[in-house]
Amino acid sequence: MKISEKGIIENYPLRELTTFKIGGPARYFAEVCDEHEILDAIAFAKDRELEIFTLGGGSNLLVSDEGFPGLVIHNKMTGLEAGLDNDCAIVAAKAGHDWDDFTKFCAEKNWQGAECLAGIPGTVGAAPVQNIGAYGQSAENIIEEVRAIDLKTAARSVFSTRECCFGYRQSIFNTTAAGRYIITGVTFRLAPAGCPTITHRDLKQRFSSAKDATIAQVRDAVIEIRNAKGLLVLEGYNRLNSAGSFFKNPAVSRDCFERIEKTVRDLGGCDSWCWPQASGEVKISAACLIQTAGFTRGYREGNVGISPHHTLALVNYGNATACDVINFAKMVQERVREKFGITLQPEVQRIGPLPGLVD
């Protein structure tokens, strides 16, 4: 590796910076700890007409075996500032701050709104990009604003919740403005001493009602549940080389759901696998579709397979390549489409030259 005068490293290996433990090197790599370093990195890329990719925790990412031909900016800006505003708690977090540390901070303060999002790997900056959600909560419900720098113009921008255009696992940062901004910070609004969210069946099995649990207890329960499903990448827990949920849960029309429901039932059925939406659509468990299409927990081909704990997670069981993962994922897509007429959409972000998945 060679380091430039601006601290930019050439041919930096990305494999160990991802939870999949897969991928080649970045042509150029910069670790940034403040906005001035971000602006320097942007200028470096602009002078050389390089594409930029922003890396956080590497937890929802599949990197090409050939690596990334541009500049990877690794956001290491960390820190939390918190205070009370009337009946609300406000937390301003820098984008490189560990997400689970943020949820722990809120739980220790007894501030409600992020307890069910505990254990999700990655950084604060990824929360608005993916609009992360789990166990009855979504990031959009607590995000007040998002601060970012435009990679094209180097101008600073602030986005309100409305301007982020949040949807299921999406925002402008991974749709209409994908790749345009590097997020530098997120401000959250939480409820001091609010009742914890206990709407998901896994939590209802542990707590009879929200009144019977503290925010910290719910956060701890979510950590235990995620650990049982093999979805944690925290220190002290068993870790699988996985990017978490590889596919999104699809939402279908009522007519389509009734057809799929019959097929699922004929193939043995699933527990708690569908959720009616206010729109009239029905959200379906991708894990259920994958399982009933024949991919049981622990199923594998070579170095890639299904997690032994959760059907929705693909695992690098050895020295799998990115192409191995893509080929396995395409096989899952094709079999689910044959059985149910649905093409599962990938949730994992892919960078660098890769064979295509159906999006």
Buried (B, 14 or more C-beta within 10 A) or exposed (E): EEEEEEBBBEEBBBBEBBBBBBBBBBBBBBBBBEBEBBBBBBEBBBEEEBBBBBBBBBBBBBBBBBBBBBBBBBBBBBEBEBEEEEEBBBBBBBBBBBBBBBBBBBBEBBBBBBBBBBBBBBBBBBBBBBBBBBBBBBBBBBBBBBBBBBBEEEEEBEBEBEEBBBEBBBBBBBEEBEBBBBBBBBBBBBBEEBBBBBEBEBBEEBBEEBEEBBBBBBBBBBBBBBBEBBBBBBEEBEBBBBBBBBBBBBBBEEEBBEEBBEBBEEBEEBEEBBEEEEEEBBBBBBBBBBBBBEBEBEBBEEBBBBBBBBBBBBBBBEEBBBBBBBBBBBEBBBBBBEBBEBBBBBBBBBBBEBEEBEE
